[in-house]
């Protein structure tokens, strides 16, 4: 599904150069559930954003469905990743001024994205959001916000979900809802790469990748 | 309509941006409206100060001219027509006149014949600076009437012709106090000088050129049109006139750009504040597949809307401010502050553009931020 070869990525902090990923290789198979673990600052999120086409590595190759992402120009990469990848973040990143419904359907504004409205309705019902559709994110609980973010990430029917600590701000009950939902996505043929600190999802994972500082 | 929902959600932020545009348009509109009114008031004030140009025959002996108060030489009245025939010339309020000093009732007086028609080059007609003298009547200067104990309505004899005194002028402290004013045609007949004048009175308008030396410009211009005549200028009046005209222009040209720069900075800061709060939103929109252009439009439409609303509100507010303060500022022409609808057109056209220009730097900065960095800032 996604293959990273000889990835190098470093950041400049003042005069100091911090190497985050060094000659990093990884292969995530289609229809798998991979968990990326490691200490804070070891480059988990950097890896996730690099896989998602949002952060160009200094060197190396990122192949998604056989396509080298960073060989594409910015516009083609944007279209390709928007159709293929769904993102879920620890702090949800919902648009505060839009209702739940508008947040879920925000990609409807992009001509090249076809949203599956039936699938979206099913997910809304499954995650018990039907009574919250006209609410703004500020009126939702943390668990509800993350459920909205989950539906949004799957609205365009992507093949891959990249999740950056999606249960980091949630109580155990809501963490369970989120993880179960992701597991069902995998069972329907989807692929998941998830950054996590906790071991709650370890038993669901097909592979656990440990990053070292 | 994402931008409308965002505006309603962050009303204060939008109001702050709108206030910047509103302040700019209000200040420019009120300042321009008042400056325009200043021009009108200056025109009226200087017009009331009298003619400042005297076009006289070339051969006039200037010693005698200044001692007598008029030229002893004469020229045909048709010379005036040559100036009138010009499309663009720096002379206005052209008035033909004839003057002659005589002894009358044991005093020296100047008989002054004034044309009833004030003519403008190019045929334009302006409000009159002179008073009309009805046929068969005269107007007396203060000293003439005072010395001969003449009242308004009295009949007097001048060069064996009877005239009714139509008016007695107030004391001016100038040669005008010893004048007897006639209709030009009547005085030409009385002096047996048909079709002849010895002066064309005028006002310099500097309407076709804006030179540093107006007198030189006027002399060159007149030399080309009426080589048989020369012009003298009352520089006190002219300087006052120019000074007041330039003062309005100077303040407008200095203060308006300053206002605009301050207000554009204000708008830029308010937009910077808005985009700074929305960096993560920009990051997630990118992650969802929105391109830079698409995201930029959301912000530019917001800025343009602030510009548009600010232009309309600013126009009406600026006009109202000018109208409110106008009568207190302009005592001579309190009604000279007039609404200038053309400013609404220009405000609506320019304010959204300037708002977008102000917004362009913060928007470009925000779009250049790496979405991975902004999304990681949890």
Interface residues (C-beta under 8 A of the other chain):
Chain A: X45 X46 X49 X52 X54 X55 X75 X78 X79 X81 X82 X83 X87 X89 X90 X91 X93 X95 X96 X97 X98 X102 X106 X107 X109 X110 X112 X113 X136 X152 X164
Chain B: X2 X5 X6 X8 X9 X10 X280 X281 X283 X284 X285 X286 X287 X288 X289 X290 X291 X294 X370 X371 X372 X375 X376 X378
